[in-house]
Amino acid sequence: MSDLEGFGFVMPHWLYWGWLAVMPLIMMAWHRWSRARGGEPADPGMTPGELQSEEDDPLIYLKFEGNWFTRIVDWTSEKSGEFVAFWTVNAVVFYFFEVIMRYLFNQPTVWVHEASFLLLGMQYLLAGAFAMLHGAHVRVDVVYNLLPVRGRIGMDIFTSMFFFVFALVLMTTSWTFFENSYSMNETTVETWGIQYWPVKGMMMLGSTLLLLAGISKLIKDIVLFIRLGQERVA
């Protein structure tokens, strides 16, 4: 820590990782406690898909109750997205601390910027499954919106093959990054020098959750495609 002398408070690495692990659990428990006592949610409780109209996307009104696998994966995707969403609060607090230290005490930090961009990068990776669950990923609708409902589901099934190639490559590459980083005890090149392997481990975890969310969506799409076909025949 000799290189960090004279910089005022420097967040210890163990505190950074520990706080990222514990803080969302505290916030989620507080939110559940507040709701149980009649507190109102901060938003209408609507998902990105539910904020659309039937004209925008007729598929949002087609529901499949799922099986044990899809229910577990969907619950995990939902909770992982809720968990990392609270990390955004940390970035705000970190930069507020930086402004205070820099302009009031003339002691700019050496860790806030790095702590924040690593946090947001991990958040982006871990929120992929949540985005998949709620249909929040970007989609080109030039042809898609011209198709009937069953045609849209069929296109989703077809294009999911490309998704799985991407997800598998991301997952295997992430594992290689994580393994190499852990074996070398890789650290960032900045003064703070935090270890990189937990960050790359989050990349591996996020890609795994994204792959499972894609499998869950594919199962539900196939079931809906078959059901709509049976309804047409009937």
C-alpha positions in Angstrom: 0.0 0.0 0.0 3.1 2.3 0.0 2.2 3.6 -3.5 -1.2 4.7 -2.2 0.1 6.8 0.7 -1.1 10.4 0.6 -4.2 9.6 -1.4 -6.6 9.7 1.6 -9.1 6.9 1.9 -8.5 4.0 -0.5 -11.1 1.3 -0.6 -9.5 -2.1 0.3 -10.0 -4.7 -2.3 -11.8 -7.1 0.1 -14.2 -4.3 1.1 -15.0 -3.6 -2.6 -15.9 -7.2 -3.4 -17.6 -7.8 -0.1 -19.8 -4.7 -0.5 -20.8 -5.7 -4.0 -21.8 -9.1 -2.8 -23.7 -7.9 0.3 -25.2 -4.5 -0.6 -27.7 -5.8 -3.2 -29.0 -8.5 -0.8 -29.6 -5.8 1.8 -31.5 -3.6 -0.7 -33.5 -6.6 -1.9 -34.4 -7.5 1.6 -35.4 -3.9 2.5 -37.5 -3.7 -0.6 -39.3 -7.0 0.3 -39.8 -5.7 3.9 -41.2 -2.4 2.6 -43.6 -4.1 0.3 -44.8 -6.5 3.0 -45.7 -3.4 5.1 -47.7 -1.7 2.5 -45.0 0.3 0.8 -45.5 1.2 -2.9 -43.0 0.2 -5.5 -40.9 2.9 -7.1 -42.2 1.9 -10.5 -45.5 0.4 -11.8 -43.9 -3.0 -11.6 -44.1 -3.5 -15.3 -41.5 -5.3 -17.3 -40.0 -3.7 -20.5 -42.2 -6.1 -22.5 -45.4 -5.2 -20.7 -44.8 -1.5 -21.4 -45.4 -2.3 -25.1 -48.8 -2.5 -26.7 -50.2 -5.6 -28.4 -49.7 -3.7 -31.7 -46.0 -3.2 -31.0 -45.5 -6.9 -30.1 -48.4 -9.4 -30.1 -46.0 -12.0 -28.6 -46.1 -10.4 -25.2 -49.7 -11.6 -24.6 -48.8 -15.2 -25.4 -47.9 -17.0 -22.2 -46.4 -20.4 -21.6 -46.4 -21.6 -18.0 -43.1 -23.4 -18.6 -41.6 -26.5 -17.0 -39.3 -27.0 -14.0 -36.3 -26.0 -16.0 -37.7 -22.8 -17.5 -39.1 -21.8 -14.2 -35.8 -22.2 -12.4 -33.9 -20.4 -15.2 -36.4 -17.6 -15.4 -36.3 -17.1 -11.6 -32.5 -17.0 -11.7 -32.5 -14.5 -14.6 -35.0 -12.3 -12.8 -33.1 -12.3 -9.5 -29.7 -11.8 -11.0 -30.9 -8.8 -12.9 -32.5 -7.4 -9.8 -29.3 -8.0 -7.8 -26.9 -6.2 -10.2 -29.4 -3.3 -10.8 -28.6 -2.1 -7.2 -24.9 -1.8 -8.2 -25.8 1.4 -10.0 -26.3 3.1 -6.6 -22.7 2.3 -5.8 -21.4 4.1 -8.9 -23.3 7.2 -7.9 -22.0 7.1 -4.3 -18.4 6.5 -5.5 -18.4 9.5 -7.9 -20.0 11.7 -5.3 -17.2 10.7 -2.9 -14.7 11.6 -5.7 -16.2 15.0 -6.2 -16.2 15.8 -2.5 -12.6 14.7 -2.1 -11.3 16.4 -5.2 -12.9 19.8 -4.9 -13.3 20.2 -1.2 -10.2 18.5 0.2 -8.0 18.6 -2.9 -7.4 14.8 -2.6 -8.5 13.1 -5.8 -8.9 9.4 -5.5 -7.0 6.7 -7.3 -9.7 4.1 -7.2 -13.2 5.5 -7.8 -13.0 5.6 -11.6 -11.6 2.1 -11.8 -14.0 0.7 -9.2 -17.0 2.2 -11.1 -16.1 1.1 -14.7 -15.3 -2.4 -13.5 -18.7 -2.4 -11.6 -20.7 -1.3 -14.6 -18.9 -3.7 -16.9 -19.7 -6.6 -14.7 -23.3 -5.3 -14.4 -23.6 -5.3 -18.2 -22.5 -8.9 -18.4 -24.6 -10.2 -15.5 -27.8 -8.4 -16.7 -27.8 -10.2 -20.1 -30.0 -13.0 -18.8 -32.5 -10.5 -17.4 -32.6 -8.7 -20.7 -33.2 -12.0 -22.5 -36.1 -12.9 -20.2 -37.8 -9.6 -20.7 -37.1 -9.2 -24.5 -34.9 -6.1 -24.0 -32.2 -7.0 -26.4 -32.0 -5.1 -29.7 -33.8 -6.7 -32.6 -34.0 -5.6 -36.2 -37.8 -5.5 -37.0 -37.8 -4.7 -40.7 -39.0 -8.2 -41.7 -40.1 -9.4 -38.2 -43.0 -7.0 -37.9 -44.4 -8.0 -41.3 -44.9 -11.6 -40.1 -47.9 -13.1 -38.4 -47.5 -14.1 -34.7 -46.6 -17.7 -35.5 -44.1 -16.5 -38.1 -42.5 -14.3 -35.6 -42.1 -17.1 -33.1 -40.7 -19.3 -36.0 -38.1 -16.6 -36.8 -37.2 -16.4 -33.1 -36.5 -20.1 -33.1 -34.4 -19.8 -36.3 -32.4 -16.9 -35.2 -31.8 -18.5 -31.8 -29.3 -20.8 -33.5 -27.1 -17.8 -34.2 -27.5 -16.7 -30.6 -26.3 -20.0 -29.3 -23.1 -19.8 -31.4 -22.4 -16.4 -29.9 -23.3 -17.5 -26.3 -21.1 -20.6 -26.5 -18.1 -18.7 -27.9 -18.5 -16.0 -25.3 -18.8 -18.6 -22.5 -15.7 -20.7 -23.6 -13.7 -17.6 -24.3 -14.6 -16.1 -20.9 -13.5 -19.3 -19.2 -10.1 -19.1 -20.9 -9.8 -15.4 -19.8 -10.8 -16.3 -16.2 -8.5 -19.3 -16.0 -5.4 -17.4 -17.3 -6.2 -14.4 -15.1 -6.5 -16.5 -12.0 -3.4 -18.5 -12.6 -1.3 -15.4 -13.2 -3.0 -13.4 -10.4 -3.5 -10.7 -12.9 -4.1 -7.1 -11.6 -5.1 -3.9 -13.2 -2.3 -1.6 -14.3 -3.7 1.4 -12.4 -2.4 2.4 -8.9 -5.3 0.7 -7.2 -4.1 -2.7 -8.6 -7.2 -4.7 -8.0 -7.3 -8.3 -9.2 -8.9 -9.0 -12.5 -9.9 -12.6 -12.1 -13.1 -11.9 -10.2 -14.1 -9.5 -13.0 -13.4 -12.2 -15.7 -15.2 -14.7 -13.5 -18.3 -12.5 -13.7 -17.9 -12.5 -17.4 -18.0 -16.3 -17.3 -21.0 -16.4 -15.0 -22.9 -13.8 -17.0 -22.4 -15.7 -20.3 -23.5 -18.9 -18.6 -26.7 -17.3 -17.3 -27.3 -15.8 -20.8 -27.0 -19.2 -22.4 -29.4 -20.8 -20.0 -31.9 -17.9 -20.5 -31.6 -18.5 -24.3 -32.4 -22.2 -23.8 -35.4 -21.4 -21.6 -36.7 -19.0 -24.3 -36.2 -21.5 -27.0 -38.2 -24.1 -25.1 -41.0 -21.7 -24.6 -40.9 -20.6 -28.2 -41.1 -24.1 -29.5 -44.1 -24.9 -27.3 -45.9 -21.8 -28.4 -45.1 -22.5 -32.1 -46.6 -26.0 -31.8 -49.7 -24.8 -29.9 -50.4 -22.1 -32.4 -50.1 -24.6 -35.2 -52.5 -27.0 -33.5 -55.0 -24.1 -33.0 -54.8 -23.3 -36.7 -55.5 -27.0 -37.6 -58.4 -27.1 -35.1 
